[in-house]
Amino acid sequence: MTETTRRAVMFGAGGAGLAAVLTACASYGSPAAEPTPDTADLAEEPDGEESAAAPKKKKPKALADTSDIPSGEGKIFKNQDVVITQPSEGEFRAFSATCTHQGCAVASVSNGVINCPCHGSQFSIEDGSVVQGPAGEPLAEKKISVSGGKIRLA
């Protein structure tokens, strides 16, 4: 009879473990296609002549109504990392909500400035420029679209 060595037992156990892992990771067939944002947002076309036209995309969800942003003030949208301001009546601007000094999230908008609570930096609601340091760079401007009383990221 053949004598079983510890080395043979270890190789056998390791090989069995490797086979189990590879089997668990194996993929049979292709996974079901999940809707992507591009396909999920497509509007349905009516039957008739217009059905030959390319499908239209829905507009992105509005961040806010224009009436939500007071004139001379602004509002912070933390989840979107954006600050929307209305420096003068009917004029809307958008900036990054991340302070350029050390990356803190800005916390408030008051008296015509965007305030960072970490070290006291303040930025203009008109153009995002530094009003008071220690920040040395302005807030990055973000593109928005305003139509039908709705404000959306562009």
N, C-alpha and C positions, 0 to 999 in steps of 0.2 A: 504494500500500500504506500501511497504517497503521503508524506508528512506535510501538513498545512502550516505555513509560517505566518507570523504576525504580519509581515509585509504583504502576503497574498490576501489575507483577510482585509487589511486596510484598503488595498487597491480595489477589491471587490465591493466593499461598502462605499467607497468614493465613487466608483463607476455607477453603482445603483442610484446613489444620490444625484449624480450628474444627469442620469437618464430621467429621473423624476422631474428635475428642474427644467430640462429641455422639453419634456412632454407638456408640462404646465405652461410653458411659454409659447408653445406651438400655436399657430393660428390656422384654422381650417376655413377655406373660402374667404370672401372679402367681407368686411364688416358692413353693416347696414349704413347707408348714407344718412348722415344727420343733416338737417337743414342748416345752411350757412346764413349769416346775416344778409348776404346778397340775395339768396333765393327766398329767404323767409320774408323779406320786405317787398317782394315784387307784387304789384297790384294786379288783380285779375282783369283780363281784357274782356269786354263784352263780345258776344257773337256778332257776326256781320262783317262789314268792310274793315272796321278797326282791328279785327283779330289778326290781320297780317302785320300790323305795326309791332315794333319792339315793345316789350313790357316796360312800364314806367316804375321807377323806384319811389317809395314813399319818402316824404321829407323826414329828416332826423327829428327825434323827439325834442320839443321845445324845452329849453332850460328854465325860461321864465316868461311871463307876460311883461310887456313894456311898463305896465302900471305897477309891477312889483319892484321896480328900481326907481327910488325917489330922485328927483332932479338935484344935482349937487352932491349925490351920495353914491352908494353902490351896494352890491350884495355878493357874498362869497359862496361859491358852490364847491365844497371840499371834495366831493366824490369825482368831480370833473377837473379839479385843480385849476379853477378859473375864478376870476373876479370880474363881474360885469359892473360897469359904472355908467352914470349919466352925467357927464360934466356940465352940460347945459341942456335945456329942454329939447327933447327929441334926438339928442346925439348920444349914441351908446358906444362904449369902448370895452374891450376885454383884454385881460392880462393874466399871466400865470399867477397862481395863488401861492407860489413858493418864493420866499425871500431869497434874493441873490447873495446875501451875506453868508449864511451858513445853512441854507436849505430849510429853515423853519417854515411852517404854514402861516400865512398872514391870518390875523384874527378878526379884524374889524375895519370898517370904513366909516370915517367921521370927519367932519370939518374939512372936506375936500382932499383927504389923504387916506391911503391904504396903510394900515398899521401892522407892524410885525411885533409880537409880544416878546420875542427872545432877547433882542438887544436894542429895541427902540427905533429901528429903521422905519422911515415913512416914505411913501411913494405917491406921486401925483395921480389923481383920478383922471386927469386929462391925457397923459401920455406915458404913465408908468415910471417917469424919471424920479431919481432920488431927491427927496425934499430934505431929509435928515438921515445921516449915516448912523451906523458904520457901513451900511451897504454902499458899494462903489459903483454898481451896475444897475440899470433900470430893470423893472419887471419885463419879461418877454411879452410882447403883444400877441394875442390870439385872434384869429379871424372868426367873426360872427356874421350872421345874416339876420336882418330885422325885417319882418314882413307880416302883415295881418295882425299886428299887435303881439307877435311872438318873437322871442330871441332864441336863435339856435346857433350852435357851433357850426362853422362852415366847413 
